[in-house]
Amino acid sequence: MGVFNWPGRTTSLESGQTWVIGAMVDTGATYTVIPGNLLREMGVSPSRRAQFEYGDGRSVVLDITEARATINGDSAITQVVFG
């Protein structure tokens, strides 16, 4: 597993607006996490909440939505956590 930075785009499924982002990629991650304040500025609304557990055992409930992620021209709809 590794971590690196990579450019990409995120598109809101609600508004269709697209934003270019610089992403820190963690090859072992399960979810896409974008700062909640940035998602709200982009006009993205949460669709549900889910409980997550940090590596140190702490639990937290966070908002989740779906968005389109595009990297290197490949695009997919993914779950996005309001981090």
SULURWO-V836905 format. One record per residue. N is the residue number from 0. SS is DSSP state (~ for helix, > for strand, _ for the rest). OMEGA is omega in radians with two decimals (NA if undefined). D_LAST is the distance of its C-alpha to the last C-alpha in whole Angstrom. Layout:
n=N ss=SS omega=OMEGA d_last=D_LAST
n=N ss=SS omega=OMEGA d_last=D_LAST
This chain:
n=0 ss=_ omega=3.13 d_last=21
n=1 ss=_ omega=3.12 d_last=20
n=2 ss=> omega=3.09 d_last=17
n=3 ss=> omega=3.12 d_last=18
n=4 ss=> omega=-3.11 d_last=17
n=5 ss=> omega=3.11 d_last=18
n=6 ss=> omega=3.11 d_last=19
n=7 ss=> omega=3.10 d_last=18
n=8 ss=> omega=3.03 d_last=17
n=9 ss=> omega=-3.14 d_last=15
n=10 ss=> omega=3.09 d_last=17
n=11 ss=> omega=3.08 d_last=16
n=12 ss=_ omega=-3.14 d_last=18
n=13 ss=_ omega=-3.02 d_last=19
n=14 ss=_ omega=-3.08 d_last=20
n=15 ss=_ omega=3.13 d_last=21
n=16 ss=_ omega=-3.12 d_last=20
n=17 ss=> omega=3.10 d_last=19
n=18 ss=> omega=3.05 d_last=17
n=19 ss=> omega=-3.12 d_last=18
n=20 ss=> omega=2.96 d_last=15
n=21 ss=> omega=-3.02 d_last=15
n=22 ss=> omega=2.95 d_last=13
n=23 ss=> omega=-3.06 d_last=13
n=24 ss=> omega=3.05 d_last=14
n=25 ss=> omega=-3.04 d_last=15
n=26 ss=_ omega=3.11 d_last=18
n=27 ss=_ omega=-3.09 d_last=17
n=28 ss=_ omega=3.10 d_last=13
n=29 ss=_ omega=-3.08 d_last=13
n=30 ss=_ omega=2.94 d_last=10
n=31 ss=> omega=3.14 d_last=9
n=32 ss=> omega=3.09 d_last=5
n=33 ss=> omega=3.14 d_last=5
n=34 ss=_ omega=-3.10 d_last=5
n=35 ss=~ omega=-3.14 d_last=5
n=36 ss=~ omega=3.11 d_last=9
n=37 ss=~ omega=3.11 d_last=9
n=38 ss=~ omega=3.14 d_last=9
n=39 ss=~ omega=3.06 d_last=11
n=40 ss=~ omega=3.14 d_last=14
n=41 ss=_ omega=3.14 d_last=14
n=42 ss=_ omega=-3.13 d_last=15
n=43 ss=_ omega=3.13 d_last=13
n=44 ss=_ omega=3.05 d_last=13
n=45 ss=_ omega=3.11 d_last=12
n=46 ss=_ omega=3.11 d_last=14
n=47 ss=> omega=3.10 d_last=14
n=48 ss=> omega=3.11 d_last=12
n=49 ss=> omega=3.12 d_last=12
n=50 ss=> omega=3.12 d_last=12
n=51 ss=> omega=3.08 d_last=11
n=52 ss=> omega=3.09 d_last=13
n=53 ss=_ omega=-3.13 d_last=12
n=54 ss=_ omega=-3.13 d_last=15
n=55 ss=_ omega=3.07 d_last=17
n=56 ss=_ omega=3.11 d_last=17
n=57 ss=_ omega=3.08 d_last=15
n=58 ss=> omega=3.12 d_last=13
n=59 ss=> omega=3.06 d_last=11
n=60 ss=> omega=-3.08 d_last=10
n=61 ss=> omega=3.06 d_last=7
n=62 ss=> omega=3.11 d_last=8
n=63 ss=> omega=3.00 d_last=9
n=64 ss=> omega=3.02 d_last=11
n=65 ss=> omega=3.10 d_last=14
n=66 ss=> omega=3.08 d_last=14
n=67 ss=> omega=3.08 d_last=17
n=68 ss=> omega=3.13 d_last=16
n=69 ss=> omega=3.11 d_last=19
n=70 ss=> omega=-3.14 d_last=20
n=71 ss=_ omega=3.12 d_last=24
n=72 ss=_ omega=3.08 d_last=25
n=73 ss=> omega=-3.01 d_last=24
n=74 ss=> omega=3.10 d_last=22
n=75 ss=> omega=3.02 d_last=20
n=76 ss=> omega=-3.08 d_last=18
n=77 ss=> omega=3.03 d_last=15
n=78 ss=> omega=-3.11 d_last=12
n=79 ss=> omega=3.11 d_last=9
n=80 ss=> omega=3.04 d_last=6
n=81 ss=> omega=-3.04 d_last=4
n=82 ss=_ omega=NA d_last=0
